[in-house]
Amino acid sequence: MKIASYYILQDNYVKCELCPHNCLISDMKEGICKVRRNVNKVLYSLNYGVVTAINIDPIEKKPLYHFWPGSKILSIGTKGCNFKCIFCQNHHISQRDIQDNDFVDNYHPEQIIDIALRQKNNIGIAYTYNEPIIWYEFVLDTAKLANKKGLKNVMVTNGFINQKPLKDLLKYIDAFNIDLKFFDDYAYNKYTGGKLINVLETIKTVKSSGKHFEITHLIVTDLNDNIEQFSKMVNWIANNVGINTPLHISRYFPSYKYSASPTDLRIIDDFYNIAKNKLNFVYKGNVIGNGSSTFCPSCKKELIKREGYFVTLNNMDDKGNCKFCGEKIIFN
């Protein structure tokens, strides 16, 4: 355990101020994430250094398509989440009990850095698999060390974090993939336990920081496969964070507590076409076939060819611009 950041005492409770749940936690109890515990009026992180998964992944698996494309990144995750999505695609780690020690190893930040530096062609560390916000202290300590060693830090997140810890973290994180799950307040709360407004605020803050970010939207059968809702989301992205924001439209598969059929491929195609009318870089995820390569929005030339996780870089200069017309493509 490690003493947690961002909490205050309130009456006989500890108030966690890491995420917008702002949990009031009584003695020897945990917050919604189940990994931050009040012990005698001190808040502790229970999962500091607790690693459930560690792998070398393609950067495209995060997914990040405009940040060091074709590279590898050391990816680590813990257990727990501050959302309770009934369709969670990684529930085997995100919804696991902190007391369950199966498939768990313990690491110090220095050990993670050492592993990252020993990997061939590795650009850095991705905090991923489950929600990295809920092991904030370990992420921050590791990211600081990685930054000093010239490694990149990537965060794959639901974006449900308060502004003060987010802004402190932004000093060390180079790129984000933010999961925008719904574009409806009621649905966000009902199916995840979170709030849309806080996720949108995170996206705008990351945008204003100048850090690279991409957005993922999982299309879940009968929950958010609504054209009107999706169109509003795409319009918001275009108007608030820019038409060059990469958007990944991902296919859902039955998982955890939700058993509806996988997303209809026709819906993926329809939503892809809607988004392409507003945004320059739109991609299909969890599908086989077209929709993952990068084309220049100006001259329409294919610049990055992707077949699964096999990536071929074509027709770009060393600054990430289209060789034919000079359009900026890579935003490292």
Protein Blocks (a to p, Z undefined) as FASTA:
>chain_A
ZZdehiadehjbccdfkbmnlpacdehiacfkopacceehiacdfkgoiafbdcdddfkl
mpcckgoghiacdddddeddfbdcfkbcklmmmmpcfklmghiacddfklmmmmmmmpgh
iabdcdehiafklmmmmmmmmmmmmmmnopacddddehiacfklmmmmmmmmmbdcdddf
bacfklmmmmnopafklmmmmmmmmmmnopacdddddddehklmcfklmmmmmmmmmmmn
ojklccdddddddehjbcbdcddfklmmmmmmmmmmmpmbdcdehiacehiaccdfklop
afbdcehjaccdehiafkopafklopafblZZ
